[in-house]
Amino acid sequence: MDNRFTDIIHLIKQSRENAIRAVNSELINLYWNIGEYISKKIEQSEWGDSVVTELAKFIQTNEPEIKGFSDKNIWRMKQFYETYKDFPKLSPLVREISWTNNMQVFSRCKSIEEKEFYLKLVKQENYSKRELDRQISASLFERTMIGNSKLSPAVRESKNGLTNTFKDSYVFEFLNLPEPHNERDLQRGLVRQMKNFILELGKDFLFIGEEYKLQVGNSDFFIDLLFYHRGLQCLVAFELKADKFKPDHIGQVNFYLEALDRDIKKPNENPSIGVLLCKDKDSEVVEYALSRSLSPTMVSEYKTQLPDKKLLQQKFHELFDNESDEK
């Protein structure tokens, strides 16, 4: 790089980092204030527990462009405030990490000492969600306390933790911005093309969402494609894997179906269906995931109206090859 211009590059990067910090801090401030407001209303018996669901529906109905305020996430805001309200020294720390990482810390760490440990670690090491999850699961706090040892530098998954913070889906929802899509990405390309193909199969499939977010506890999961089938009167989730079939993939789809039936399916609708498509260099695998509560008659009806497996295999093979050739 031309040494004459390095100072300008530094100024640009510094301003970007400042902007990212400001946006993230404002998001956390908002969630804290909402959590405080709701907590006090419930504590003073002015509101009941059901008001959170009512609030989420009110926002969705009257301000549909405002995202990130499902009943589950609003409850998280209340839990977030109540976790730290008596520990003011941690208030600045929680505002310097992403909401996704905050959720992991306040929901998974038992003591306030453990929470402080991971808050400081995330800030220091710019941990991604995956790296933080790995360290908590490996009991890094307990091992460090028992060994009374200093922390060694962590292996970071990204060289720019602040950029990862800005990529947090909650930040995009907060700013009402569309998340960036890499048009050259194989997985996204497959999902996009498969969506169009499913809609072309017939008028019974109604598209609901791509990367449809499910909130289970304090974790978020994303279904590649979610449809509603008018004939079967049920939700249909499609999961695409650009690798060899593994039994764990079916387990993941079944997990999604349980969450859909519990939180998204309406009482008059039938149990949800999952369709798993996997592709490696040798073959394509298509598997249906059906609820165990279905009667043999309903299973037969589902399979009659669902797309033929061989047709899906053929199309997935074509889409995979086309996307790969574009790279």
C-alpha positions in Angstrom: 0.0 0.0 0.0 1.2 3.5 -0.8 2.5 4.9 2.5 1.2 8.3 1.7 -2.4 7.2 2.2 -2.2 4.9 5.2 -3.3 7.7 7.6 -6.5 8.2 5.5 -7.3 4.5 5.6 -6.8 4.5 9.3 -9.3 7.4 9.7 -11.8 5.6 7.6 -11.5 2.4 9.6 -11.6 4.2 12.9 -14.8 6.0 11.9 -16.4 2.8 10.8 -15.6 1.2 14.1 -17.0 4.1 16.0 -20.2 3.9 14.0 -20.6 0.2 14.6 -20.0 0.7 18.4 -22.6 3.4 18.5 -25.2 1.4 16.6 -24.7 -1.7 18.8 -24.7 0.4 22.0 -28.0 2.1 21.0 -29.6 -1.3 20.3 -28.6 -2.7 23.7 -29.8 0.6 25.3 -33.2 0.1 23.6 -33.5 -3.5 24.7 -32.4 -2.6 28.3 -35.0 0.3 28.5 -37.8 -1.9 27.1 -36.9 -4.7 29.6 -36.9 -2.2 32.4 -40.2 -0.7 31.5 -41.9 -4.1 31.2 -40.3 -5.4 34.4 -41.5 -2.5 36.4 -45.0 -2.6 35.0 -45.3 -6.3 35.9 -43.7 -5.8 39.3 -46.2 -3.0 40.1 -49.1 -5.2 39.0 -50.0 -2.7 36.3 -49.4 -5.4 33.6 -49.9 -9.1 33.6 -47.6 -11.7 31.9 -49.9 -11.9 28.9 -49.2 -8.2 28.0 -45.9 -9.2 26.3 -47.7 -11.3 23.8 -50.2 -8.5 23.3 -47.4 -6.0 22.8 -45.7 -8.2 20.2 -48.9 -8.6 18.2 -49.6 -4.8 18.5 -46.1 -4.0 17.1 -46.5 -6.5 14.3 -50.0 -5.3 13.3 -49.5 -1.5 13.6 -45.8 -1.2 12.7 -45.0 -4.2 10.5 -41.7 -2.6 9.3 -40.3 -2.8 12.9 -38.6 -6.2 13.3 -37.0 -8.0 16.2 -39.9 -7.7 18.7 -41.4 -11.1 18.9 -42.9 -12.1 22.3 -39.9 -14.3 22.9 -37.4 -11.5 22.2 -39.3 -9.1 24.4 -39.2 -11.6 27.2 -35.4 -11.8 26.7 -35.2 -8.0 27.1 -37.0 -8.3 30.4 -34.7 -11.1 31.5 -31.6 -9.1 30.3 -32.6 -6.1 32.4 -33.4 -8.2 35.5 -30.1 -10.1 35.2 -27.9 -7.0 35.4 -30.0 -4.3 37.1 -28.2 -4.8 40.4 -24.7 -4.9 38.9 -24.0 -1.4 37.5 -20.4 -2.1 36.8 -21.4 -4.6 34.1 -23.7 -2.1 32.4 -20.9 -0.7 30.1 -19.7 -4.2 29.2 -23.1 -5.5 27.9 -23.3 -2.5 25.6 -20.0 -3.4 23.9 -21.0 -6.8 22.6 -23.7 -8.0 20.3 -27.2 -8.9 21.4 -26.7 -12.5 20.2 -23.6 -12.9 22.4 -25.4 -11.1 25.3 -28.2 -13.7 25.1 -25.7 -16.6 25.4 -24.0 -15.1 28.4 -27.1 -14.1 30.5 -29.0 -17.3 29.7 -26.3 -19.9 30.0 -24.0 -18.6 32.7 -25.1 -19.3 36.3 -23.3 -16.8 38.5 -22.7 -13.1 38.1 -19.0 -13.9 38.3 -19.2 -16.2 35.3 -21.2 -13.7 33.3 -18.6 -11.0 34.0 -15.9 -13.4 32.9 -17.4 -14.1 29.5 -18.5 -10.5 29.0 -14.9 -9.3 29.4 -13.6 -12.2 27.3 -16.0 -11.4 24.4 -15.0 -7.8 24.4 -11.3 -8.6 24.6 -11.2 -11.3 22.0 -14.0 -10.2 19.7 -15.6 -13.6 19.9 -18.1 -14.7 17.3 -21.3 -16.5 18.4 -19.8 -19.8 17.5 -16.5 -19.3 19.4 -18.4 -18.0 22.5 -20.6 -21.1 22.4 -17.6 -23.3 22.2 -15.9 -21.7 25.2 -19.0 -21.8 27.4 -19.6 -25.5 26.5 -16.0 -26.3 27.3 -16.4 -24.7 30.7 -13.6 -22.3 30.2 -14.6 -20.2 33.3 -14.5 -23.2 35.6 -11.2 -24.5 34.2 -9.7 -21.0 34.5 -10.9 -20.6 38.1 -9.8 -24.0 39.2 -6.4 -23.6 37.6 -6.0 -20.0 38.7 -4.3 -19.5 35.4 -4.1 -16.5 33.1 -6.0 -16.7 29.9 -4.1 -17.4 26.8 -4.9 -15.5 23.6 -7.9 -17.0 22.0 -8.0 -18.3 18.5 -10.3 -15.9 16.7 -12.7 -16.9 13.9 -12.6 -13.4 12.4 -10.0 -10.7 12.2 -12.7 -8.0 12.6 -15.0 -8.7 15.5 -16.7 -5.3 15.2 -17.7 -6.1 11.7 -19.2 -9.3 12.9 -21.1 -7.4 15.5 -22.6 -5.2 12.8 -23.6 -8.3 10.9 -25.7 -9.5 13.8 -29.2 -10.0 12.4 -30.7 -8.0 15.3 -28.7 -4.9 14.2 -30.2 -5.1 10.7 -33.7 -5.5 12.1 -33.1 -2.5 14.4 -32.0 -0.3 11.5 -34.8 -1.7 9.2 -32.1 -2.7 6.7 -32.1 -5.8 4.5 -29.3 -8.2 5.4 -26.6 -8.3 2.7 -26.7 -11.3 0.4 -23.6 -12.7 -1.3 -25.0 -13.5 -4.7 -22.1 -15.8 -5.5 -22.6 -17.9 -2.4 -23.5 -21.5 -3.3 -25.9 -22.1 -0.5 -27.9 -18.9 -1.0 -28.0 -19.5 -4.7 -29.4 -23.0 -4.2 -32.1 -21.8 -1.8 -33.1 -19.0 -4.1 -33.4 -21.2 -7.1 -35.2 -24.0 -5.2 -37.8 -21.5 -3.9 -38.7 -20.6 -7.5 -38.9 -24.2 -8.5 -41.2 -25.2 -5.7 -43.5 -22.3 -6.5 -43.6 -23.4 -10.1 -44.7 -26.9 -9.1 -48.3 -25.8 -8.5 -50.5 -23.2 -6.9 -50.8 -25.1 -3.6 -47.4 -23.9 -2.3 -47.5 -20.5 -0.8 -44.1 -19.0 0.1 -43.7 -17.8 3.7 -40.0 -17.0 4.1 -36.4 -17.6 3.3 -34.0 -18.2 6.2 -37.2 -18.2 8.4 -36.2 -17.5 12.0 -37.3 -19.7 14.8 -36.7 -18.7 18.4 -36.2 -21.6 20.8 -35.3 -20.5 24.3 -32.5 -18.0 24.0 -31.2 -19.4 20.6 -32.2 -18.5 17.1 -32.4 -21.1 14.2 -33.1 -20.5 10.5 -35.1 -22.7 8.1 -33.8 -22.4 4.6 -37.3 -22.2 3.0 -40.7 -22.2 4.6 -44.0 -22.7 2.6 -47.6 -23.3 3.4 -49.4 -26.0 1.4 -53.1 -25.2 0.9 -54.1 -28.7 0.0 -52.5 -30.3 3.0 -53.2 -27.3 5.2 -49.8 -27.4 6.8 -46.4 -25.8 6.9 -43.6 -27.3 4.8 -40.0 -26.6 5.7 -37.2 -27.2 3.1 -33.6 -27.6 4.3 -30.8 -27.7 1.7 -27.4 -29.2 2.4 -24.5 -28.8 0.0 -22.8 -31.9 1.4 -23.2 -35.6 2.0 -26.3 -36.8 3.8 -25.9 -37.4 7.5 -28.5 -38.7 10.0 -28.0 -35.6 12.0 -29.6 -33.6 9.2 -32.9 -35.4 9.7 -32.6 -34.7 13.5 -32.2 -31.0 12.7 -35.3 -31.0 10.4 -37.3 -32.8 13.1 -36.2 -30.2 15.6 -37.5 -27.5 13.3 -40.8 -29.2 12.9 -41.3 -29.5 16.6 -40.7 -25.8 17.0 -43.0 -24.9 14.1 -45.8 -27.1 15.5 -45.4 -25.6 18.9 -45.0 -21.9 18.1 -46.1 -21.2 14.5 -48.7 -23.7 13.5 -52.3 -22.6 14.0 -54.7 -24.9 15.9 -56.7 -25.7 12.7 -53.7 -26.7 10.7 -52.1 -30.1 10.3 -48.6 -31.1 11.6 -45.7 -29.6 9.7 -43.7 -31.4 7.1 -39.9 -31.3 6.5 -38.1 -31.9 3.2 -34.4 -32.4 3.4 -32.2 -32.2 0.2 -28.6 -33.1 0.4 -26.0 -33.1 -2.5 -22.4 -34.3 -2.6 -20.2 -35.1 -5.6 -21.8 -38.6 -6.1 -25.5 -38.3 -5.4 -28.5 -36.4 -4.3 -30.6 -37.5 -1.3 -34.2 -36.4 -0.6 -35.9 -37.3 2.6 -39.3 -36.4 4.1 -39.7 -35.7 7.8 -43.2 -36.3 9.0 -44.7 -36.0 12.5 -44.9 -39.3 14.4 -48.5 -38.3 15.4 -49.8 -38.7 11.9 -52.1 -41.5 11.1 -51.2 -43.9 8.2 -54.0 -42.3 6.2 -52.5 -38.8 6.7 -49.0 -40.1 5.9 -50.3 -41.5 2.6 -52.1 -38.2 1.8 -49.0 -36.2 2.6 -46.9 -38.3 0.3 -49.4 -38.2 -2.5 -49.5 -34.4 -2.6 -45.8 -33.7 -1.9 -43.4 -33.3 -4.8 -42.0 -36.6 -6.1 -38.6 -37.4 -4.6 -37.0 -38.2 -8.0 -38.2 -34.9 -9.4 -36.7 -33.0 -6.5 -33.4 -35.0 -6.8 -33.2 -34.2 -10.5 -33.9 -30.5 -10.0 -31.5 -30.2 -7.0 -28.8 -31.8 -9.2 -29.4 -29.3 -12.0 -29.4 -26.3 -9.6 -26.3 -27.5 -7.8 -24.4 -27.8 -11.1 -25.6 -24.5 -12.4 -24.6 -22.7 -9.2 -21.2 -24.4 -9.1 -20.5 -23.5 -12.8 -21.1 -19.8 -12.0 -18.4 -19.7 -9.4 
